[in-house]
Amino acid sequence: MLSQRLIDAINDQINYELLSSYLYLSMVAYCEDNDFHGAANFYRVQAKEEVDHAMKFYDYLIEMNARVILKGIPDPEVNFAGYKDTFEKSLAHEKTVTARIYNLMDIAMEEREHATISFLKWYVDEQVEEENNLNTILGKIKRAEQNPAALYMLDDELLTRVYVPITPAN
């Protein structure tokens, strides 16, 4: 049985994952408005993944006979200083998500809640992937900054990202 502390922390994370989706949708709007179609596609996929992450937590609480409590989502940031800025802010945001996942893991370990520890391992691995992807893109952006053709090619590459829903095996 999950402690109320852990239930509350997971509920907070559900809401934070939904905020993450909302932030990425704000980035989609910014990128579409500035003709960054590849980045817009990247962030659309990211927004969908964040909803999946929220629902994975949601389903876990239900499975553990705990109550899900949804809260209001704050307005996302809407002003960005350009293409690179969206990715820098995405990386900073994902680092915050990683810290939050680690905090959940710390609570689960402190409470010796083995099922939750097992469940959270997927998120730990996911955050490694999220940060690595953004670091890779930022590296490419930095190398392409003085070459508009290279930046266009990178944006075109981001058009190829496709949404892959989380399956029960994930």
Wavefront OBJ file of the C-alpha trace (Angstrom):
o trace
v 0.000 0.000 0.000
v 1.351 3.371 -0.993
v 1.865 5.998 1.687
v -0.040 9.261 1.394
v 3.296 11.029 0.922
v 4.068 8.896 -2.127
v 0.527 9.207 -3.507
v 0.723 12.990 -3.192
v 4.139 13.100 -4.859
v 2.948 10.944 -7.772
v -0.171 13.077 -8.148
v 2.060 16.154 -8.298
v 4.123 14.447 -10.977
v 1.013 13.645 -13.030
v 0.177 17.325 -13.036
v 3.786 18.257 -13.863
v 3.817 15.867 -16.827
v 0.629 17.531 -18.095
v 2.288 20.927 -17.622
v 5.218 19.582 -19.653
v 2.842 18.688 -22.474
v 1.339 22.156 -22.334
v 4.812 23.748 -22.442
v 5.722 21.711 -25.513
v 2.448 22.684 -27.198
v 3.383 26.308 -26.553
v 6.696 25.622 -28.281
v 4.804 24.053 -31.197
v 2.803 27.252 -31.569
v 5.953 29.402 -31.444
v 7.785 27.207 -33.960
v 4.837 27.070 -36.360
v 4.502 30.850 -36.156
v 8.182 31.162 -37.118
v 8.189 28.508 -39.877
v 10.303 26.053 -37.872
v 8.227 23.103 -39.065
v 10.685 20.408 -38.025
v 10.978 21.763 -34.486
v 7.185 22.111 -34.369
v 6.904 18.435 -35.281
v 9.523 17.515 -32.666
v 7.593 19.362 -29.955
v 4.226 17.936 -31.068
v 5.609 14.448 -30.571
v 7.127 15.536 -27.262
v 3.770 16.915 -26.081
v 2.051 13.605 -26.842
v 4.771 11.674 -25.020
v 4.333 13.844 -21.927
v 0.616 13.011 -21.825
v 1.600 9.334 -22.074
v 3.977 9.819 -19.149
v 1.207 11.426 -17.095
v -1.199 8.609 -17.917
v 1.374 5.966 -17.021
v 1.584 7.529 -13.538
v -2.221 7.875 -13.482
v -2.715 4.192 -14.303
v -0.117 3.195 -11.709
v -1.993 4.997 -8.945
v -5.253 3.353 -10.022
v -3.555 -0.054 -10.104
v -2.252 0.579 -6.589
v -5.761 1.502 -5.367
v -4.822 5.128 -4.822
v -6.814 8.219 -5.760
v -5.715 10.403 -8.648
v -6.111 14.115 -7.954
v -5.798 16.431 -10.949
v -5.012 20.085 -10.383
v -4.975 23.192 -12.521
v -2.113 23.623 -14.941
v -0.269 26.960 -14.890
v 0.134 28.934 -18.103
v 3.179 27.751 -20.035
v 5.939 30.036 -21.196
v 5.037 31.539 -24.582
v 7.980 33.827 -25.389
v 11.134 32.387 -26.866
v 14.220 34.098 -28.245
v 14.534 31.835 -31.272
v 15.042 28.299 -32.428
v 17.973 27.538 -30.137
v 16.199 29.049 -27.116
v 13.335 26.561 -27.377
v 15.759 23.655 -27.196
v 17.749 25.214 -24.342
v 14.529 25.717 -22.394
v 13.428 22.166 -23.237
v 16.678 20.779 -21.863
v 16.386 22.870 -18.695
v 12.801 21.669 -18.278
v 13.781 18.017 -18.758
v 16.523 18.412 -16.157
v 13.831 19.588 -13.744
v 11.718 16.550 -14.652
v 14.738 14.314 -13.999
v 15.219 15.871 -10.562
v 11.537 15.306 -9.807
v 11.741 11.639 -10.886
v 14.832 11.193 -8.713
v 12.925 12.704 -5.789
v 10.097 10.202 -6.340
v 12.649 7.409 -6.428
v 14.217 8.699 -3.206
v 10.826 8.628 -1.463
v 10.083 5.126 -2.771
v 13.498 3.877 -1.643
v 13.165 5.531 1.762
v 9.773 3.854 2.205
v 11.058 0.561 0.775
v 8.172 0.630 -1.718
v 9.604 -1.958 -4.114
v 6.780 -1.912 -6.643
v 7.171 1.846 -7.060
v 10.954 1.544 -7.312
v 10.491 -0.957 -10.125
v 7.890 1.263 -11.795
v 10.048 4.397 -11.574
v 13.060 2.733 -13.199
v 11.330 3.196 -16.574
v 11.165 6.959 -15.928
v 14.808 7.140 -14.867
v 15.812 5.475 -18.145
v 13.407 7.685 -20.102
v 14.953 10.836 -18.659
v 18.446 9.733 -19.714
v 17.080 9.410 -23.254
v 15.222 12.758 -23.108
v 18.268 14.716 -21.958
v 20.569 12.953 -24.412
v 18.262 13.722 -27.356
v 18.099 17.407 -26.452
v 21.849 17.639 -25.864
v 22.434 16.097 -29.293
v 20.070 18.536 -30.996
v 21.630 21.494 -29.165
v 25.083 20.360 -30.257
v 23.911 20.315 -33.865
v 22.277 23.734 -33.503
v 25.486 25.223 -32.083
v 27.531 23.810 -34.958
v 24.979 25.087 -37.495
v 24.411 28.561 -36.043
v 26.519 30.370 -38.634
v 25.213 28.253 -41.512
v 21.532 28.793 -42.367
v 21.567 25.843 -44.790
v 22.777 23.515 -42.036
v 20.101 24.840 -39.682
v 17.477 24.237 -42.374
v 18.774 20.667 -42.794
v 18.531 20.104 -39.033
v 14.982 21.429 -38.978
v 14.176 19.154 -41.908
v 15.652 16.198 -39.977
v 13.324 16.957 -37.049
v 10.349 16.523 -39.408
v 11.087 12.787 -39.454
v 10.343 12.251 -35.754
v 7.210 10.187 -35.262
v 5.051 9.602 -32.234
v 5.297 6.078 -30.820
v 2.737 5.447 -28.071
v 3.855 3.747 -24.895
v 2.904 0.090 -24.923
v 2.254 -2.016 -21.812
v 5.729 -3.531 -22.250
v 7.240 -0.049 -21.946
l 1 2 3 4 5 6 7 8 9 10 11 12 13 14 15 16 17 18 19 20 21 22 23 24 25 26 27 28 29 30 31 32 33 34 35 36 37 38 39 40 41 42 43 44 45 46 47 48 49 50 51 52 53 54 55 56 57 58 59 60 61 62 63 64 65 66 67 68 69 70 71 72 73 74 75 76 77 78 79 80 81 82 83 84 85 86 87 88 89 90 91 92 93 94 95 96 97 98 99 100 101 102 103 104 105 106 107 108 109 110 111 112 113 114 115 116 117 118 119 120 121 122 123 124 125 126 127 128 129 130 131 132 133 134 135 136 137 138 139 140 141 142 143 144 145 146 147 148 149 150 151 152 153 154 155 156 157 158 159 160 161 162 163 164 165 166 167 168 169 170
